């Protein structure tokens, strides 16, 4: 029974990694703009449209940005 639980947890972890890496690419470099206030537009890549990643814009917060390869 214990082995079955371990195997199931292993596959759940593998599926989570595949889902996270499915977006592909990486965040573009941050631009040099200055923001009036810090505000997160996203909390994870899953919250962004397809082809976009949740990227940190220093001083501004997280934003959905089109991924670069």
PQR file with spaces between the fields and no chain letter, atoms N, CA, C, O and H, PARSE charges and radii, in Angstrom:
ATOM       1  N    UNK     1       0.829   -1.201    0.000 -0.4000 1.5000
ATOM       2  CA   UNK     1       0.000    0.000    0.000 -0.0000 2.0000
ATOM       3  C    UNK     1       0.870    1.260    0.000  0.5500 1.7000
ATOM       4  O    UNK     1       0.598    2.211   -0.732 -0.5500 1.4000
ATOM       5  N    UNK     2       1.921    1.254    0.831 -0.4000 1.5000
ATOM       6  CA   UNK     2       2.802    2.408    0.934 -0.0000 2.0000
ATOM       7  C    UNK     2       3.496    2.676   -0.405  0.5500 1.7000
ATOM       8  O    UNK     2       3.676    3.830   -0.792 -0.5500 1.4000
ATOM       9  H    UNK     2       2.142    0.481    1.426  0.4000 1.0000
ATOM      10  N    UNK     3       3.884    1.608   -1.109 -0.4000 1.5000
ATOM      11  CA   UNK     3       4.546    1.769   -2.408 -0.0000 2.0000
ATOM      12  C    UNK     3       3.608    2.402   -3.432  0.5500 1.7000
ATOM      13  O    UNK     3       4.043    3.215   -4.247 -0.5500 1.4000
ATOM      14  H    UNK     3       3.738    0.670   -0.794  0.4000 1.0000
ATOM      15  N    UNK     4       2.338    2.040   -3.399 -0.4000 1.5000
ATOM      16  CA   UNK     4       1.368    2.610   -4.336 -0.0000 2.0000
ATOM      17  C    UNK     4       1.219    4.112   -4.113  0.5500 1.7000
ATOM      18  O    UNK     4       1.143    4.883   -5.070 -0.5500 1.4000
ATOM      19  H    UNK     4       1.985    1.379   -2.737  0.4000 1.0000
ATOM      20  N    UNK     5       1.179    4.519   -2.864 -0.4000 1.5000
ATOM      21  CA   UNK     5       1.056    5.941   -2.543 -0.0000 2.0000
ATOM      22  C    UNK     5       2.282    6.698   -3.044  0.5500 1.7000
ATOM      23  O    UNK     5       2.152    7.785   -3.607 -0.5500 1.4000
ATOM      24  H    UNK     5       1.240    3.893   -2.087  0.4000 1.0000
ATOM      25  N    UNK     6       3.457    6.138   -2.847 -0.4000 1.5000
ATOM      26  CA   UNK     6       4.692    6.778   -3.310 -0.0000 2.0000
ATOM      27  C    UNK     6       4.696    6.897   -4.826  0.5500 1.7000
ATOM      28  O    UNK     6       5.081    7.938   -5.358 -0.5500 1.4000
ATOM      29  H    UNK     6       3.563    5.255   -2.391  0.4000 1.0000
ATOM      30  N    UNK     7       4.280    5.866   -5.522 -0.4000 1.5000
ATOM      31  CA   UNK     7       4.238    5.891   -6.987 -0.0000 2.0000
ATOM      32  C    UNK     7       3.245    6.943   -7.472  0.5500 1.7000
ATOM      33  O    UNK     7       3.539    7.686   -8.409 -0.5500 1.4000
ATOM      34  H    UNK     7       3.967    5.021   -5.090  0.4000 1.0000
ATOM      35  N    UNK     8       2.086    7.012   -6.852 -0.4000 1.5000
ATOM      36  CA   UNK     8       1.077    8.004   -7.243 -0.0000 2.0000
ATOM      37  C    UNK     8       1.609    9.418   -7.010  0.5500 1.7000
ATOM      38  O    UNK     8       1.452   10.281   -7.874 -0.5500 1.4000
ATOM      39  H    UNK     8       1.846    6.409   -6.091  0.4000 1.0000
ATOM      40  N    UNK     9       2.230    9.666   -5.869 -0.4000 1.5000
ATOM      41  CA   UNK     9       2.799   10.985   -5.592 -0.0000 2.0000
ATOM      42  C    UNK     9       3.888   11.346   -6.596  0.5500 1.7000
ATOM      43  O    UNK     9       3.999   12.500   -7.009 -0.5500 1.4000
ATOM      44  H    UNK     9       2.358    8.964   -5.168  0.4000 1.0000
ATOM      45  N    UNK    10       4.687   10.362   -6.985 -0.4000 1.5000
ATOM      46  CA   UNK    10       5.737   10.589   -7.978 -0.0000 2.0000
ATOM      47  C    UNK    10       5.127   11.065   -9.289  0.5500 1.7000
ATOM      48  O    UNK    10       5.598   12.044   -9.867 -0.5500 1.4000
ATOM      49  H    UNK    10       4.597    9.425   -6.649  0.4000 1.0000
ATOM      50  N    UNK    11       4.095   10.391   -9.764 -0.4000 1.5000
ATOM      51  CA   UNK    11       3.468   10.770  -11.027 -0.0000 2.0000
ATOM      52  C    UNK    11       2.760   12.126  -10.937  0.5500 1.7000
ATOM      53  O    UNK    11       2.744   12.877  -11.912 -0.5500 1.4000
ATOM      54  H    UNK    11       3.713    9.595   -9.294  0.4000 1.0000
ATOM      55  N    UNK    12       2.186   12.439   -9.798 -0.4000 1.5000
ATOM      56  CA   UNK    12       1.570   13.754   -9.618 -0.0000 2.0000
ATOM      57  C    UNK    12       2.635   14.847   -9.718  0.5500 1.7000
ATOM      58  O    UNK    12       2.404   15.884  -10.341 -0.5500 1.4000
ATOM      59  H    UNK    12       2.199   11.828   -9.006  0.4000 1.0000
ATOM      60  N    UNK    13       3.786   14.621   -9.113 -0.4000 1.5000
ATOM      61  CA   UNK    13       4.884   15.600   -9.192 -0.0000 2.0000
ATOM      62  C    UNK    13       5.376   15.759  -10.626  0.5500 1.7000
ATOM      63  O    UNK    13       5.633   16.878  -11.070 -0.5500 1.4000
ATOM      64  H    UNK    13       3.973   13.779   -8.608  0.4000 1.0000
ATOM      65  N    UNK    14       5.510   14.659  -11.352 -0.4000 1.5000
ATOM      66  CA   UNK    14       5.952   14.713  -12.750 -0.0000 2.0000
ATOM      67  C    UNK    14       4.952   15.513  -13.580  0.5500 1.7000
ATOM      68  O    UNK    14       5.351   16.356  -14.383 -0.5500 1.4000
ATOM      69  H    UNK    14       5.301   13.750  -10.992  0.4000 1.0000
ATOM      70  N    UNK    15       3.668   15.260  -13.397 -0.4000 1.5000
ATOM      71  CA   UNK    15       2.650   15.998  -14.147 -0.0000 2.0000
ATOM      72  C    UNK    15       2.689   17.488  -13.817  0.5500 1.7000
ATOM      73  O    UNK    15       2.485   18.320  -14.702 -0.5500 1.4000
ATOM      74  H    UNK    15       3.344   14.575  -12.745  0.4000 1.0000
ATOM      75  N    UNK    16       2.945   17.833  -12.569 -0.4000 1.5000
ATOM      76  CA   UNK    16       3.033   19.247  -12.181 -0.0000 2.0000
ATOM      77  C    UNK    16       4.209   19.924  -12.873  0.5500 1.7000
ATOM      78  O    UNK    16       4.088   21.059  -13.334 -0.5500 1.4000
ATOM      79  H    UNK    16       3.111   17.158  -11.850  0.4000 1.0000
ATOM      80  N    UNK    17       5.341   19.239  -12.949 -0.4000 1.5000
ATOM      81  CA   UNK    17       6.518   19.802  -13.621 -0.0000 2.0000
ATOM      82  C    UNK    17       6.243   19.978  -15.104  0.5500 1.7000
ATOM      83  O    UNK    17       6.621   20.996  -15.683 -0.5500 1.4000
ATOM      84  H    UNK    17       5.439   18.317  -12.574  0.4000 1.0000
ATOM      85  N    UNK    18       5.595   19.010  -15.725 -0.4000 1.5000
ATOM      86  CA   UNK    18       5.270   19.105  -17.150 -0.0000 2.0000
ATOM      87  C    UNK    18       4.332   20.282  -17.388  0.5500 1.7000
ATOM      88  O    UNK    18       4.505   21.025  -18.354 -0.5500 1.4000
ATOM      89  H    UNK    18       5.288   18.182  -15.255  0.4000 1.0000
ATOM      90  N    UNK    19       3.344   20.459  -16.520 -0.4000 1.5000
ATOM      91  CA   UNK    19       2.389   21.564  -16.679 -0.0000 2.0000
ATOM      92  C    UNK    19       3.091   22.916  -16.559  0.5500 1.7000
ATOM      93  O    UNK    19       2.829   23.825  -17.347 -0.5500 1.4000
ATOM      94  H    UNK    19       3.203   19.855  -15.736  0.4000 1.0000
ATOM      95  N    UNK    20       3.967   23.048  -15.592 -0.4000 1.5000
ATOM      96  CA   UNK    20       4.671   24.310  -15.377 -0.0000 2.0000
ATOM      97  C    UNK    20       5.583   24.625  -16.547  0.5500 1.7000
ATOM      98  O    UNK    20       5.669   25.782  -16.961 -0.5500 1.4000
ATOM      99  H    UNK    20       4.180   22.309  -14.952  0.4000 1.0000
ATOM     100  N    UNK    21       6.272   23.619  -17.096 -0.4000 1.5000
ATOM     101  CA   UNK    21       7.207   23.868  -18.188 -0.0000 2.0000
ATOM     102  C    UNK    21       6.524   23.915  -19.545  0.5500 1.7000
ATOM     103  O    UNK    21       7.178   24.196  -20.549 -0.5500 1.4000
ATOM     104  H    UNK    21       6.202   22.680  -16.760  0.4000 1.0000
ATOM     105  N    UNK    22       5.224   23.648  -19.599 -0.4000 1.5000
ATOM     106  CA   UNK    22       4.513   23.630  -20.877 -0.0000 2.0000
ATOM     107  C    UNK    22       4.485   24.998  -21.541  0.5500 1.7000
ATOM     108  O    UNK    22       4.435   25.081  -22.768 -0.5500 1.4000
ATOM     109  H    UNK    22       4.693   23.420  -18.783  0.4000 1.0000
ATOM     110  N    UNK    23       4.516   26.069  -20.760 -0.4000 1.5000
ATOM     111  CA   UNK    23       4.506   27.408  -21.331 -0.0000 2.0000
ATOM     112  C    UNK    23       5.753   27.631  -22.181  0.5500 1.7000
ATOM     113  O    UNK    23       5.666   28.241  -23.247 -0.5500 1.4000
ATOM     114  H    UNK    23       4.557   26.001  -19.763  0.4000 1.0000
ATOM     115  N    UNK    24       6.898   27.154  -21.737 -0.4000 1.5000
ATOM     116  CA   UNK    24       8.141   27.288  -22.481 -0.0000 2.0000
ATOM     117  C    UNK    24       8.668   28.707  -22.497  0.5500 1.7000
ATOM     118  O    UNK    24       7.969   29.657  -22.143 -0.5500 1.4000
ATOM     119  H    UNK    24       6.969   26.658  -20.871  0.4000 1.0000
ATOM     120  N    UNK    25       9.920   28.830  -22.915 -0.4000 1.5000
ATOM     121  CA   UNK    25      10.546   30.134  -23.021 -0.0000 2.0000
ATOM     122  C    UNK    25      10.943   30.704  -21.674  0.5500 1.7000
ATOM     123  O    UNK    25      10.925   30.018  -20.651 -0.5500 1.4000
ATOM     124  H    UNK    25      10.488   28.059  -23.202  0.4000 1.0000
ATOM     125  N    UNK    26      11.300   31.972  -21.702 -0.4000 1.5000
ATOM     126  CA   UNK    26      11.684   32.659  -20.474 -0.0000 2.0000
ATOM     127  C    UNK    26      11.196   34.097  -20.524  0.5500 1.7000
ATOM     128  O    UNK    26      10.782   34.598  -21.569 -0.5500 1.4000
ATOM     129  H    UNK    26      11.315   32.529  -22.532  0.4000 1.0000
ATOM     130  N    UNK    27      11.253   34.739  -19.385 -0.4000 1.5000
ATOM     131  CA   UNK    27      10.803   36.133  -19.308 -0.0000 2.0000
ATOM     132  C    UNK    27      11.760   37.043  -20.072  0.5500 1.7000
ATOM     133  O    UNK    27      12.973   36.834  -20.049 -0.5500 1.4000
ATOM     134  H    UNK    27      11.589   34.332  -18.535  0.4000 1.0000
ATOM     135  N    UNK    28      11.213   38.054  -20.747 -0.4000 1.5000
ATOM     136  CA   UNK    28      12.089   39.035  -21.388 -0.0000 2.0000
ATOM     137  C    UNK    28      12.787   39.875  -20.318  0.5500 1.7000
ATOM     138  O    UNK    28      12.334   39.921  -19.174 -0.5500 1.4000
ATOM     139  H    UNK    28      10.228   38.224  -20.765  0.4000 1.0000
ATOM     140  N    UNK    29      13.885   40.537  -20.681 -0.4000 1.5000
ATOM     141  CA   UNK    29      14.543   41.392  -19.683 -0.0000 2.0000
ATOM     142  C    UNK    29      13.610   42.532  -19.263  0.5500 1.7000
ATOM     143  O    UNK    29      12.820   43.013  -20.075 -0.5500 1.4000
ATOM     144  H    UNK    29      14.254   40.500  -21.610  0.4000 1.0000
ATOM     145  N    UNK    30      13.698   42.966  -18.002 -0.4000 1.5000
ATOM     146  CA   UNK    30      12.829   44.055  -17.549 -0.0000 2.0000
ATOM     147  C    UNK    30      13.141   45.349  -18.294  0.5500 1.7000
ATOM     148  O    UNK    30      14.283   45.604  -18.677 -0.5500 1.4000
ATOM     149  H    UNK    30      14.340   42.575  -17.343  0.4000 1.0000
ATOM     150  N    UNK    31      12.109   46.154  -18.490 -0.4000 1.5000
ATOM     151  CA   UNK    31      12.342   47.451  -19.124 -0.0000 2.0000
ATOM     152  C    UNK    31      12.730   48.472  -18.045  0.5500 1.7000
ATOM     153  O    UNK    31      12.750   48.147  -16.858 -0.5500 1.4000
ATOM     154  H    UNK    31      11.182   45.947  -18.179  0.4000 1.0000
ATOM     155  N    UNK    32      13.030   49.674  -18.452 -0.4000 1.5000
ATOM     156  CA   UNK    32      13.548   50.688  -17.520 -0.0000 2.0000
ATOM     157  C    UNK    32      12.493   51.659  -17.010  0.5500 1.7000
ATOM     158  O    UNK    32      12.836   52.727  -16.504 -0.5500 1.4000
ATOM     159  H    UNK    32      13.013   49.939  -19.416  0.4000 1.0000
ATOM     160  N    UNK    33      11.218   51.307  -17.133 -0.4000 1.5000
ATOM     161  CA   UNK    33      10.184   52.243  -16.698 -0.0000 2.0000
ATOM     162  C    UNK    33      10.085   52.309  -15.178  0.5500 1.7000
ATOM     163  O    UNK    33      10.493   51.386  -14.473 -0.5500 1.4000
ATOM     164  H    UNK    33      10.940   50.438  -17.545  0.4000 1.0000
ATOM     165  N    UNK    34       9.548   53.393  -14.700 -0.4000 1.5000
ATOM     166  CA   UNK    34       9.328   53.601  -13.272 -0.0000 2.0000
ATOM     167  C    UNK    34       7.824   53.554  -13.029  0.5500 1.7000
ATOM     168  O    UNK    34       7.062   54.230  -13.719 -0.5500 1.4000
ATOM     169  H    UNK    34       9.217   54.143  -15.273  0.4000 1.0000
ATOM     170  N    UNK    35       7.397   52.763  -12.058 -0.4000 1.5000
ATOM     171  CA   UNK    35       5.969   52.617  -11.758 -0.0000 2.0000
ATOM     172  C    UNK    35       5.588   53.468  -10.549  0.5500 1.7000
ATOM     173  O    UNK    35       6.387   53.656   -9.631 -0.5500 1.4000
ATOM     174  H    UNK    35       8.017   52.214  -11.497  0.4000 1.0000
ATOM     175  N    UNK    36       4.377   53.970  -10.561 -0.4000 1.5000
ATOM     176  CA   UNK    36       3.877   54.788   -9.457 -0.0000 2.0000
ATOM     177  C    UNK    36       3.604   53.941   -8.218  0.5500 1.7000
ATOM     178  O    UNK    36       3.761   54.416   -7.093 -0.5500 1.4000
ATOM     179  H    UNK    36       3.728   53.817  -11.307  0.4000 1.0000
ATOM     180  N    UNK    37       3.194   52.680   -8.424 -0.4000 1.5000
ATOM     181  CA   UNK    37       2.924   51.793   -7.295 -0.0000 2.0000
ATOM     182  C    UNK    37       3.196   50.352   -7.699  0.5500 1.7000
ATOM     183  O    UNK    37       3.189   50.008   -8.881 -0.5500 1.4000
ATOM     184  H    UNK    37       3.066   52.295   -9.338  0.4000 1.0000
ATOM     185  N    UNK    38       3.436   49.517   -6.692 -0.4000 1.5000
ATOM     186  CA   UNK    38       3.718   48.098   -6.894 -0.0000 2.0000
ATOM     187  C    UNK    38       2.394   47.343   -6.937  0.5500 1.7000
ATOM     188  O    UNK    38       1.584   47.454   -6.017 -0.5500 1.4000
ATOM     189  H    UNK    38       3.442   49.797   -5.732  0.4000 1.0000
ATOM     190  N    UNK    39       2.171   46.572   -8.009 -0.4000 1.5000
ATOM     191  CA   UNK    39       0.920   45.826   -8.153 -0.0000 2.0000
ATOM     192  C    UNK    39       1.182   44.552   -8.952  0.5500 1.7000
ATOM     193  O    UNK    39       1.686   44.615  -10.073 -0.5500 1.4000
ATOM     194  H    UNK    39       2.829   46.482   -8.756  0.4000 1.0000
ATOM     195  N    UNK    40       0.839   43.389   -8.378 -0.4000 1.5000
ATOM     196  CA   UNK    40       0.985   42.116   -9.083 -0.0000 2.0000
ATOM     197  C    UNK    40      -0.224   41.880   -9.974  0.5500 1.7000
ATOM     198  O    UNK    40      -1.355   41.843   -9.488 -0.5500 1.4000
ATOM     199  H    UNK    40       0.429   43.337   -7.467  0.4000 1.0000
ATOM     200  N    UNK    41       0.003   41.720  -11.268 -0.4000 1.5000
ATOM     201  CA   UNK    41      -1.066   41.396  -12.213 -0.0000 2.0000
ATOM     202  C    UNK    41      -1.273   39.889  -12.323  0.5500 1.7000
ATOM     203  O    UNK    41      -2.307   39.438  -12.814 -0.5500 1.4000
ATOM     204  H    UNK    41       0.922   41.749  -11.662  0.4000 1.0000
ATOM     205  N    UNK    42      -0.281   39.101  -11.862 -0.4000 1.5000
ATOM     206  CA   UNK    42      -0.378   37.638  -11.909 -0.0000 2.0000
ATOM     207  C    UNK    42       0.398   37.063  -10.729  0.5500 1.7000
ATOM     208  O    UNK    42       1.239   37.735  -10.131 -0.5500 1.4000
ATOM     209  H    UNK    42       0.559   39.467  -11.463  0.4000 1.0000
ATOM     210  N    UNK    43       0.099   35.809  -10.407 -0.4000 1.5000
ATOM     211  CA   UNK    43       0.807   35.136   -9.323 -0.0000 2.0000
ATOM     212  C    UNK    43       1.557   33.907   -9.810  0.5500 1.7000
ATOM     213  O    UNK    43       2.415   33.381   -9.101 -0.5500 1.4000
ATOM     214  H    UNK    43      -0.584   35.263  -10.892  0.4000 1.0000
ATOM     215  N    UNK    44       1.239   33.443  -11.022 -0.4000 1.5000
ATOM     216  CA   UNK    44       1.923   32.286  -11.606 -0.0000 2.0000
ATOM     217  C    UNK    44       1.708   32.302  -13.114  0.5500 1.7000
ATOM     218  O    UNK    44       0.846   33.020  -13.619 -0.5500 1.4000
ATOM     219  H    UNK    44       0.542   33.870  -11.598  0.4000 1.0000
ATOM     220  N    UNK    45       2.502   31.501  -13.834 -0.4000 1.5000
ATOM     221  CA   UNK    45       2.365   31.407  -15.288 -0.0000 2.0000
ATOM     222  C    UNK    45       0.974   30.929  -15.688  0.5500 1.7000
ATOM     223  O    UNK    45       0.465   31.302  -16.745 -0.5500 1.4000
ATOM     224  H    UNK    45       3.202   30.917  -13.425  0.4000 1.0000
ATOM     225  N    UNK    46       0.360   30.100  -14.841 -0.4000 1.5000
ATOM     226  CA   UNK    46      -0.965   29.560  -15.144 -0.0000 2.0000
ATOM     227  C    UNK    46      -2.026   30.663  -15.209  0.5500 1.7000
ATOM     228  O    UNK    46      -3.077   30.467  -15.820 -0.5500 1.4000
ATOM     229  H    UNK    46       0.774   29.796  -13.982  0.4000 1.0000
ATOM     230  N    UNK    47      -1.771   31.805  -14.596 -0.4000 1.5000
ATOM     231  CA   UNK    47      -2.720   32.925  -14.599 -0.0000 2.0000
ATOM     232  C    UNK    47      -2.585   33.802  -15.840  0.5500 1.7000
ATOM     233  O    UNK    47      -3.362   34.738  -16.028 -0.5500 1.4000
ATOM     234  H    UNK    47      -0.918   31.964  -14.099  0.4000 1.0000
ATOM     235  N    UNK    48      -1.597   33.500  -16.688 -0.4000 1.5000
ATOM     236  CA   UNK    48      -1.340   34.305  -17.887 -0.0000 2.0000
ATOM     237  C    UNK    48      -1.884   33.605  -19.131  0.5500 1.7000
ATOM     238  O    UNK    48      -2.062   32.387  -19.132 -0.5500 1.4000
ATOM     239  H    UNK    48      -0.966   32.740  -16.535  0.4000 1.0000
ATOM     240  N    UNK    49      -2.148   34.378  -20.193 -0.4000 1.5000
ATOM     241  CA   UNK    49      -2.604   33.778  -21.449 -0.0000 2.0000
ATOM     242  C    UNK    49      -1.541   32.845  -22.028  0.5500 1.7000
ATOM     243  O    UNK    49      -0.369   32.917  -21.661 -0.5500 1.4000
ATOM     244  H    UNK    49      -2.004   35.368  -20.191  0.4000 1.0000
ATOM     245  N    UNK    50      -1.959   31.989  -22.915 -0.4000 1.5000
ATOM     246  CA   UNK    50      -1.042   31.053  -23.566 -0.0000 2.0000
ATOM     247  C    UNK    50       0.086   31.813  -24.250  0.5500 1.7000
ATOM     248  O    UNK    50      -0.154   32.811  -24.929 -0.5500 1.4000
ATOM     249  H    UNK    50      -2.912   31.930  -23.213  0.4000 1.0000
ATOM     250  N    UNK    51       1.309   31.343  -24.071 -0.4000 1.5000
ATOM     251  CA   UNK    51       2.468   31.986  -24.678 -0.0000 2.0000
ATOM     252  C    UNK    51       3.067   33.087  -23.826  0.5500 1.7000
ATOM     253  O    UNK    51       4.073   33.689  -24.200 -0.5500 1.4000
ATOM     254  H    UNK    51       1.504   30.532  -23.519  0.4000 1.0000
ATOM     255  N    UNK    52       2.451   33.353  -22.673 -0.4000 1.5000
ATOM     256  CA   UNK    52       2.958   34.390  -21.772 -0.0000 2.0000
ATOM     257  C    UNK    52       3.390   33.771  -20.454  0.5500 1.7000
ATOM     258  O    UNK    52       2.931   32.694  -20.073 -0.5500 1.4000
ATOM     259  H    UNK    52       1.634   32.863  -22.369  0.4000 1.0000
ATOM     260  N    UNK    53       4.280   34.471  -19.765 -0.4000 1.5000
ATOM     261  CA   UNK    53       4.765   34.044  -18.461 -0.0000 2.0000
ATOM     262  C    UNK    53       4.534   35.157  -17.449  0.5500 1.7000
ATOM     263  O    UNK    53       4.458   36.330  -17.813 -0.5500 1.4000
ATOM     264  H    UNK    53       4.653   35.345  -20.074  0.4000 1.0000
ATOM     265  N    UNK    54       4.424   34.788  -16.190 -0.4000 1.5000
ATOM     266  CA   UNK    54       4.304   35.757  -15.108 -0.0000 2.0000
ATOM     267  C    UNK    54       5.723   36.187  -14.732  0.5500 1.7000
ATOM     268  O    UNK    54       6.471   35.417  -14.130 -0.5500 1.4000
ATOM     269  H    UNK    54       4.486   33.834  -15.895  0.4000 1.0000
ATOM     270  N    UNK    55       6.086   37.416  -15.089 -0.4000 1.5000
ATOM     271  CA   UNK    55       7.456   37.904  -14.940 -0.0000 2.0000
ATOM     272  C    UNK    55       7.510   39.080  -13.970  0.5500 1.7000
ATOM     273  O    UNK    55       6.592   39.899  -13.917 -0.5500 1.4000
ATOM     274  H    UNK    55       5.478   38.041  -15.578  0.4000 1.0000
ATOM     275  N    UNK    56       8.600   39.152  -13.204 -0.4000 1.5000
ATOM     276  CA   UNK    56       8.791   40.262  -12.275 -0.0000 2.0000
ATOM     277  C    UNK    56       9.312   41.476  -13.022  0.5500 1.7000
ATOM     278  O    UNK    56      10.326   41.403  -13.716 -0.5500 1.4000
ATOM     279  H    UNK    56       9.346   38.487  -13.248  0.4000 1.0000
ATOM     280  N    UNK    57       8.622   42.578  -12.878 -0.4000 1.5000
ATOM     281  CA   UNK    57       9.087   43.877  -13.370 -0.0000 2.0000
ATOM     282  C    UNK    57       9.536   44.633  -12.123  0.5500 1.7000
ATOM     283  O    UNK    57       8.694   45.116  -11.367 -0.5500 1.4000
ATOM     284  H    UNK    57       7.798   42.638  -12.314  0.4000 1.0000
ATOM     285  N    UNK    58      10.849   44.746  -11.891 -0.4000 1.5000
ATOM     286  CA   UNK    58      11.338   45.351  -10.649 -0.0000 2.0000
ATOM     287  C    UNK    58      10.699   46.715  -10.364  0.5500 1.7000
ATOM     288  O    UNK    58      10.654   47.594  -11.224 -0.5500 1.4000
ATOM     289  H    UNK    58      11.533   44.353  -12.505  0.4000 1.0000
ATOM     290  N    UNK    59      10.211   46.859   -9.138 -0.4000 1.5000
ATOM     291  CA   UNK    59       9.577   48.095   -8.713 -0.0000 2.0000
ATOM     292  C    UNK    59       8.125   48.219   -9.110  0.5500 1.7000
ATOM     293  O    UNK    59       7.435   49.126   -8.643 -0.5500 1.4000
ATOM     294  H    UNK    59      10.248   46.145   -8.439  0.4000 1.0000
ATOM     295  N    UNK    60       7.637   47.321   -9.969 -0.4000 1.5000
ATOM     296  CA   UNK    60       6.258   47.403  -10.469 -0.0000 2.0000
ATOM     297  C    UNK    60       5.409   46.215  -10.032  0.5500 1.7000
ATOM     298  O    UNK    60       4.212   46.376   -9.792 -0.5500 1.4000
ATOM     299  H    UNK    60       8.198   46.584  -10.348  0.4000 1.0000
ATOM     300  N    UNK    61       5.995   45.034   -9.924 -0.4000 1.5000
ATOM     301  CA   UNK    61       5.271   43.821   -9.578 -0.0000 2.0000
ATOM     302  C    UNK    61       5.354   42.788  -10.686  0.5500 1.7000
ATOM     303  O    UNK    61       6.102   42.957  -11.650 -0.5500 1.4000
ATOM     304  H    UNK    61       6.967   44.903  -10.119  0.4000 1.0000
ATOM     305  N    UNK    62       4.591   41.729  -10.547 -0.4000 1.5000
ATOM     306  CA   UNK    62       4.552   40.667  -11.554 -0.0000 2.0000
ATOM     307  C    UNK    62       3.570   41.034  -12.658  0.5500 1.7000
ATOM     308  O    UNK    62       2.477   41.535  -12.396 -0.5500 1.4000
ATOM     309  H    UNK    62       3.983   41.592   -9.765  0.4000 1.0000
ATOM     310  N    UNK    63       3.980   40.774  -13.903 -0.4000 1.5000
ATOM     311  CA   UNK    63       3.144   41.073  -15.063 -0.0000 2.0000
ATOM     312  C    UNK    63       3.217   39.917  -16.045  0.5500 1.7000
ATOM     313  O    UNK    63       4.242   39.239  -16.128 -0.5500 1.4000
ATOM     314  H    UNK    63       4.869   40.366  -14.116  0.4000 1.0000
ATOM     315  N    UNK    64       2.141   39.681  -16.792 -0.4000 1.5000
ATOM     316  CA   UNK    64       2.159   38.693  -17.870 -0.0000 2.0000
ATOM     317  C    UNK    64       2.916   39.303  -19.049  0.5500 1.7000
ATOM     318  O    UNK    64       2.564   40.374  -19.542 -0.5500 1.4000
ATOM     319  H    UNK    64       1.308   40.231  -16.725  0.4000 1.0000
ATOM     320  N    UNK    65       3.950   38.611  -19.485 -0.4000 1.5000
ATOM     321  CA   UNK    65       4.762   39.074  -20.615 -0.0000 2.0000
ATOM     322  C    UNK    65       4.889   37.937  -21.612  0.5500 1.7000
ATOM     323  O    UNK    65       4.910   36.768  -21.226 -0.5500 1.4000
ATOM     324  H    UNK    65       4.236   37.740  -19.085  0.4000 1.0000
ATOM     325  N    UNK    66       4.973   38.273  -22.892 -0.4000 1.5000
ATOM     326  CA   UNK    66       5.165   37.267  -23.935 -0.0000 2.0000
ATOM     327  C    UNK    66       6.537   36.641  -23.738  0.5500 1.7000
ATOM     328  O    UNK    66       7.541   37.346  -23.633 -0.5500 1.4000
ATOM     329  H    UNK    66       4.955   39.222  -23.206  0.4000 1.0000
ATOM     330  N    UNK    67       6.575   35.315  -23.688 -0.4000 1.5000
ATOM     331  CA   UNK    67       7.825   34.593  -23.461 -0.0000 2.0000
ATOM     332  C    UNK    67       8.756   34.724  -24.658  0.5500 1.7000
ATOM     333  O    UNK    67       8.313   34.783  -25.805 -0.5500 1.4000
ATOM     334  H    UNK    67       5.760   34.742  -23.773  0.4000 1.0000
ATOM     335  N    UNK    68      10.057   34.769  -24.370 -0.4000 1.5000
ATOM     336  CA   UNK    68      11.052   34.744  -25.436 -0.0000 2.0000
ATOM     337  C    UNK    68      11.732   33.383  -25.407  0.5500 1.7000
ATOM     338  O    UNK    68      11.811   32.745  -24.357 -0.5500 1.4000
ATOM     339  H    UNK    68      10.417   34.721  -23.439  0.4000 1.0000
ATOM     340  N    UNK    69      12.213   32.946  -26.542 -0.4000 1.5000
ATOM     341  CA   UNK    69      12.842   31.619  -26.633 -0.0000 2.0000
ATOM     342  C    UNK    69      14.310   31.640  -26.377  0.5500 1.7000
ATOM     343  O    UNK    69      14.959   30.595  -26.422 -0.5500 1.4000
ATOM     344  H    UNK    69      12.148   33.464  -27.395  0.4000 1.0000
